[in-house]
C-alpha cells in the first residue's frame, strides 16, 4: 500500500531537491561563461552554463549533474574542459 501511495504522489518530489542557491559561478574558477535557460515541452525551465573553449574548439560536452544540489556544486569536475578546447 505504501508503494502505491508513493507512486501516486509523484516520486520526483520525494527524491529531487535541487538547491536554488549557487555557492559560486564559473567566474570564481576564472572561467568565461554564459548563463542560459532552456525551456522544456512541459513548461519547465532548465538553467545552464555554457563554458566556451579557450583556443580551437574540439567539441561539445553536455554534462547533466543528476539530482542533488545544483550545477555550481558539480562545476569542479568539468572546469578543465574549456582549457582543453571543449565547450
C-alpha positions in Angstrom: 0.0 0.0 0.0 2.8 2.4 0.9 4.5 2.0 -2.5 1.2 2.7 -4.2 0.9 5.9 -2.3 4.5 6.9 -3.3 3.8 6.2 -6.9 0.6 8.3 -6.9 2.1 11.3 -5.2 5.0 11.6 -7.6 8.4 10.2 -6.8 10.3 13.1 -8.3 9.2 15.4 -5.4 10.5 12.8 -2.9 13.9 12.4 -4.4 14.9 15.6 -6.2 15.7 18.6 -4.1 17.8 21.0 -6.2 19.3 23.8 -4.3 18.4 27.3 -5.6 21.5 28.9 -4.1 24.6 28.8 -6.1 27.8 28.5 -4.0 29.7 30.0 -6.9 29.9 30.5 -10.6 32.4 29.6 -13.3 33.9 33.0 -12.9 35.1 32.1 -9.5 37.3 29.5 -11.2 38.5 32.0 -13.7 36.2 30.7 -16.5 34.2 32.6 -19.0 30.6 31.5 -19.2 27.1 32.4 -20.4 24.1 31.7 -18.3 21.2 30.3 -20.4 17.7 29.0 -19.8 16.4 26.0 -21.7 12.6 25.7 -21.9 11.1 22.2 -21.8 8.0 20.9 -23.5 6.2 20.6 -20.2 6.7 24.3 -19.3 9.6 24.0 -17.0 12.9 25.9 -17.5 16.3 24.4 -17.0 19.2 26.6 -16.0 22.6 26.0 -17.7 26.0 27.5 -18.1 27.8 27.4 -21.4 31.6 27.4 -21.0 33.2 28.5 -24.3 36.5 26.8 -25.1 39.8 28.7 -24.9 41.5 28.2 -28.2 40.5 26.0 -31.1 37.1 24.2 -30.4 37.3 20.4 -30.3 33.7 19.5 -29.4 30.8 20.0 -27.0 30.3 18.1 -23.8 26.8 18.1 -22.3 27.2 17.5 -18.6 24.0 16.6 -16.7 24.7 16.5 -13.0 21.6 14.4 -12.0 19.7 15.0 -8.8 21.1 16.6 -5.7 22.5 20.1 -5.3 22.8 22.2 -8.5 25.2 22.9 -11.3 27.5 25.1 -9.2 28.3 22.2 -6.9 29.3 20.0 -9.9 31.5 22.6 -11.6 34.9 21.5 -10.4 35.0 18.1 -12.2 34.3 19.8 -15.6 36.2 23.1 -15.1 39.2 21.7 -17.1 37.1 21.2 -20.3 37.4 24.8 -21.7 41.2 24.8 -21.4 41.3 21.6 -23.5 39.1 23.0 -26.2 35.7 21.7 -25.2 32.5 23.7 -24.8 
